[in-house]
Amino acid sequence: MSQTIIRNESLASATVCVVIPFYNRSCFSERLLWSIRNQTLQPDTIYLVDNGSSLKEIASLHATIESIGWGNIEIILISTLKTGNANYARNLGFELATTKYVAFLDSDDWWEPNHLATSLDYLSSSKKGAIYSGAIIHKNGIYKNHSIDVNLLNDPFSIFVSRKGYIAQTSSYIINKEMCQGQKWDETLKRHQDYDFFLSIYYFGPGWAFSSTPTSNIDWEDGGAKSKPEFRSMVRFLKKWIQHISSGPLRTYLTNQILLCIRSRSKQKYLNYYLAIGLNKNFNPFIFKAFSCPLAIFALSKAYKYREYFHAKSKLLKNIRG
């Protein structure tokens, strides 16, 4: 069993549980669970909240759980009827938690051994009620995204649209349960739920502490593949928060969303929604009017199509040449 490392005296009485939403991801379960078991600061409880996985997936997950010696850690597997709703799973785990702190971890991510100790060291020495960090990203190699302290920014939404690629990684979130009772994950959102939760803690909760040391891992090659954009959720998110977003970040976000609409061939109503906001706020009128032109949209969609073709061809040739 790993020796617990306490670097801050206030951590001696700290209790933490881990909440993991799970849906048909047993192929990552060994990597996931061993990363918790190997923590230098051991959690009290792990809540694995399943969202309607197949029986085969549950059996595989259970086998992995049984293969690991958990010591004093209690691991609880909960089945729900909310198929694929990770936000419901996070909220349920949060409600069930009896510890002072709740750490969130996605089922295809994993932690460095010092994640809980390092994060709780920062959080317990701050006056904030939650902590986040960047991440160690696995895509065409490994690199660390150190992100930025949101308390240094004029607008917290800037963190999500920065040209420097800052992130506030979901699996880095650790929450003080008592201080964050009023903040929940929005169960109506299938996309941008992390943005929503982050802004909720920032504006209506006890605020975020920041760890400059990334200790959570994301695999954007295997585990992190994104599904088709869910524009309904993204529009709902923007309607909810648009009054809190300043002009600069909003302009960048709208431009990104318009390009995403064109690239993914979304329904016209979503493209029109983003265009209307940009034109109404007089953001780069020439650019937004150009986006309104069917010929421009057609040209851009063709450009994306050819770019995808040449990217796929290049990747295939690379694999053939070995």
N, C-alpha and C positions, 0 to 999 in steps of 0.2 A: 504493500500500500504506500502511495506517495506521502511524503512528509508535508504537513501543512505549513506554509510559510506565512507568517503574520508580520507585515512591515509597519503597521499602524496600530497603536494600542486599542483604538476604538473598534478595530476589526475583530478583536477577541470575542466580542459579544454579537458580532454580525451573523445573521442567519440568511441564507439565500436559497431559493429554489429555481429550477429551470423549467420553462414552459416551451414545449415543442409542438407546433401544429404538424400533423403527419397525414399525407395522402399519397399512397402508392409510390413511396420512395425507399423501399427496403434495401435497394441496391447500395444506398449510401449509409445504411444504419450502423454498420461496424465502425466506419470512420467517424461518424457523428457521435456515437455513444462512448467510444474509447477516448475521444477528446474531452468528454465530461469527466469520465472516470480518472483521467490523468491530471485533473486540475490540482494545483498546489494548495488551493483553498477549496475544500470539498463542499458541494452543496448538500443541503439536508434532504431534498426531495427533487425528483424529476417527474414532471407531468407530461406524458406523451398523449396528446389529444388527437385521436384519429377522426378523420372527416369522411368516413364511408369507403375506406379502402377495400379491395377485394380480399376474400378469405386467404388466398395464397400470399398476398402481401403481409397480412396480419400474422400469418403463421411464420413467415420468414423473419419478420421483425421480432416476434416472440422468441424465436430460436436464437437470434443475436443477443437479446436481453439475457437469456438463460446462460449463454456462453461466457458472460462476463461476471466476475466476482465483485459484488457491489459494496462489500463492507457494511458501513453504517448508513449508506445512502438508500433511501426508499424510492423505488421506481414504480410509478402508477400509470397503467395504460388504460385510457378512457376511450370508449367508442361513442360516437354521436351520429345523428341522422343528417347533419348539415354537410352534405357532400361537397368537399373541396373548399369550404369556407374557412380559410385560415384565420380570419379576424374573429370569427365566433370561437374558434379553438383558443386563440390567445386570450380573449376575454374570459372564457371559462376557466382556463388555467390560472389567470390572475385572481378570479374570485375564489378559487379553491385554495390558493396559497395561504399558508399560515406563517410564513417567514417575513422578516422585515423587508427583504429585497426580493425582487422577481427579475430573473434574467431571461430574455427571449433568445431563442435559437431556432433558425429554420432547418428543416430536416436534410437539406442538401448542403448545408454549411458546416463548419467545424471551428473549434477554438484552439489557440495556442495554450499550452499548459498553465501559463500565468494569467490567463484572461480574467478570471473572477477576482484574483488577488489584486492585480494591477488596477482594474476598473473600480473595485470597491475602495481601494486605497484613495484614489482620486475623489470619488463621490463622497466618502465619509468625511473628507477634510474640506469639502465645499459646503455651501449653504443651499445647494440645488437639490432637486428631488429625483433627478434622472441623469444618466450619463450615456454618451455615445462616442464613437470614434470612427476613423476610416476603416480600411480593411486591407488584408493581403489578398490580392487578386490573382487568380490563376487563369490566364488566357494568353496563349502563345508565349509561355514562360511565366514567371512569377514577378510581380512588382508590388510595392507598398504604396497605397494611397493614404497619405497622412491626414488628408482633409484639413479642416480649419475650425477654430473655435467660433461658434455661432455668435457668441457674445461680443466678438470684435466686428461684426457686420451690422450695417444699418438696417438690413432687411433679411430675416432668417431664410426667406425663400431663395435668396441669392445662392445659397449653398447647393441648390438642386439644378441651377442653370449656369453655373460658373464655367467659363471656358477652360479653367484649370482642372475640371473634372472632379471637384470635391463631392464627397458623398457623406451621408449619415447612415451607416449600414445597420439594417434591422437587427442582425444577430449580434451587434455590439451593445444594444439597448439593455440597461439594467435600471430598474425602477424602484424607488422607495414606495412601498404599497400604501402606507398611511398618507403620505404627502400627495399621492397621485390618484386618490380614490375617484375623483370626478372625471378623469380622462380615460376614455375607452377607445378601442379600435373600432372604426366605422364599418359595420358589417354589411353595408350596402355597396361598399367599394371593392372592386376586383383589381383595380390599378390605382396607383398613387395613394394607397392606404398608408404607406410609410411616410409620405409627405404630410398627409393629414394628421397622423398621430404626432409627428414631430412638431408641427405648428400648434397643435392643441396643447401640448406640454409647454411650449414656449409662451403662448399668449394667455392661456387660461389655467395653467398649472404652475408648478414650482420652478420651472426653468431647467435648462440643461447644463450640466458640467461636461467638460470635454477631456478626453484622453488623447494625447498626441502620439500614443504608442498603439498602432493597429495590432490587435490580437485575435481578430476573427478572420476566417478564411472564406472566400467565395470562389466557386469554380464556375467560371463563365464559359467553359468549354463543354462540360457535361451537365452538371447540375443546374447551371444558371440559364439555360436556353429559355428565351422568352416566347410566350404564346402570341397569337395575333392580338394587336392592340385592342383594348376594351374602351372604346371612345365614350360609351355611355357613362362609365365610371369617371373618366377623366373630365368630362363636361360637368358632371355633378360636383366633382372636387373643385373645379375652378369657380363655379357659381357660389360655392360655400365660402371660398377664401379670397375672391378677387378684390374685395374691399381692403384687405390687409396687405396686398402685394403692390409694391411701388412700381413706378413706370418702367425703369430700366429692366429689372428682372421679368416683368410682365411682357414687355416687348420681345425679349429673348425667348421666353416660354411660348408665346403665340407663334413666333416664327418657326420654332422647333415643331410645334404641333401641326402647323400648316404643311410643313415638309413631310411630316409623318403621315398625314392624311393622303398626300399625293403619292408617297412611296408605297403605302399599304392599300391604295385604291379604296379608301373609306367611302361611306355614304356621303353624298353631297351635302347633306344637312350639317354634318360635323365640320366640314371645311368652311361652309358658309358661316357657321357660328363663330369660329375663330377669326375669320376675315372681318366680320361685322364688328367685333370688339376692337380690332386693330384700327379699322377705318374710323370708328366712333371716337376713339381716343387720339386720332390724328397721328398714329405711329407710322413714320416713313410712308406717307401717302402714295408715293410712286411705286414702292415695292409692294404694298398691300393691294393696290389697284392692279398691278401686274399679276399678282396671284389670283385675282378675280377673273382674269382673261382665260377662257377655255383653251386657247391656243398655247398659252404659256404652261398651263397645267399639263396639256398633252405632251409638250416638249420635255418637261421635267420628268413625267412618268416614263417616257421612252428612255431618257438618260439613265434613270434608276434601273430600268430593265436591262439595258446594255451593260451597266456597271456590274450588276449581279451576274450577268452571263460571263463577262471577262474574269470576274473574281473566281467564279466556280471553275472556269477553264484553267486558270492559273493554278488553283489548288490541285486540280486533277493532274496536271502535268508535273507538278512538284512531287506528288505521291508516286507517279509512274517512274520518275527519275530516281526516286528513293533518296 
